[in-house]
Amino acid sequence: MIYTQYIYLFKCLSHRSRLRLMELLAAHGEMTVSEIAAAFQGEDIEDRDPSTISRNLTILRQQGFVTPRRVGQTKYYSLNIAKIEEAFADFLKFLRTAKTRVK
């Protein structure tokens, strides 16, 4: 169904920790899970442990919003701004073309 991709898009973004994670990556460019966990310390973020951060990064990666880069045993994560822009542009196109779909 056409709505499924948008449900996943907004479900992915409807989590406070994931939005904060994206904000950190936007500010720092590239970070490891340990660096993200350290940045979350002292913040009112409920999902501060590395395993939960990794799970949130996986959700963002599945949507294409985060890209991992491996150096040895360490993964560095960065935002895929082009994919984020593409997802929102596609959603806006979906809304703009509603007149041709809805009867």
N, C-alpha and C positions, 0 to 999 in steps of 0.2 A: 504494500500500500504506500502511496506517495507520502503520507504523513509520518511514516516510521522514521525516516531520516531526520526529520525535524524534532520528533520526540526525543531521539537519542542526542541530538545537538543540545537541546535545552536541558535535558536531564543531566548531561555532562557538565553543563555550566551552572546548574542550580544547587551548587554545594559551596558553602562559604570557604572551606579549606582549599578547594580546587581553584576558586577565584583568587584567593590570596597567593596560592602557589604560582598561578599565571602572572600575577602582579610582580612577584619576586623575580621570576624569570625575565619578565619585560624590563625590570630595573637592572638586573645583573647580567643579562645575556645568557649565561651558561652556569649551571650549578649542579652539584652532586646531591644525592639524598641527604648526606651528612650535613652539607652546607645549608640545605633547606631546613632540616631539623633544628640546626643551631639558630637560624633566623626566626623560627617559630617559637623558640624559648622566650618566655616572658610575655608572649602575646596571648590573647584570649582565643586561642585556636584549640579545639578539642582533639584534633587529629595530629598530634606532634610526633608520635613514634615513627621510626623509619619504615616499619612494615606498612603502616597506613599511608604514609607519604608515597611509598612505592606503588601501592594499590591505586592511589589517586593519579599518579603519573601514568600508570598503565591505562586507566580510563581515558585520560587526555590523549595518550599516544594512539589508542584505538580509534579515536575520533580524528587523528591526524594533527592535533593541535600542538603536540610536543614531539620533539625529535631527540632520540638518544644518540650519543657518540661515545664509543668505548675506547678507553686508553688503558691498556693492561686489564686490571680487574675493576677499574673504576668506570662508571657511566656518568657522563655529563649530559644534562638535559637542557634543551633550549626550546623557545617557542617557535612554532612554524607559522609566522605571521601571514604568509601567503595563503595557507590553508584556512586559517581563521577568517581572513577577508573573503575567500572563495565561498565558505560556508554561509556567511551572512549575506553575501551578494546573491547566492542561490536562493536563500530564504526570501529576500526582498523581491526577487524575480517571481517567485512562487506567489507572493501576495499581489504583485502588480498584474499578474496574468489571471487572476481569479475570475474576472468577467468572462473569459473564454472557456473556463471549466465549469463554473457554477451556473446552474440553470434554474 
